[in-house]
């Protein structure tokens, strides 16, 4: 009986030690993020994946077929929704959810606009004719609104990343080489059609 009680106590102590050692770790499903850099990089990778799909779709407006545009638009939606779900299930790092919440705000915004406003833009391109002045104005206004809101949310995320990096003693650079499409670039693409 004493051996059984001792074994139970040992198991509880061992479990407590293991849990205590892992309390800094964050997880996303089965992925364990054991350092603040890994946590930050995980979030950055989610955003970069979406931006890469967005850039590809915007290039296709000028040089792609309707089939390619439609397929890449669906890929953008799937990628965004998948990454949104990953950020949703991501646990906070050291009980600090600020960085996660700022990333969630930005990626949720991407998801919203890709399902709504971007769908309008894609539909206009897929019509197969030169957009009317009213349609061009609508596209331009959508892009301006999106850019303004995205810039604000991206700034909030960058500030959270800088604070997170400072708190955990590493250097953060926001230069990924990936930039969301420029409003004027898309406007020029639509005007050349």
Secondary structure, 3 states (H helix, E strand, C coil): CHHHHHHHHHHHHHHHHHHHHCCCCEEECCEEECCHHHHHHHHHHHHHHHHHHHHHHHHHHHHCCHHHHHHHHHHHHHHHHHHHHHHHHCCCECCECHHHHHHHHHHHHHHHHHHCHHHHHHHHHHCCCCCCHHHHHHHHHHHHHHHHHHHHHHHHHHHHHHHHHHHHCCCCCCCCCCCCCCHHHHHHHHHCC
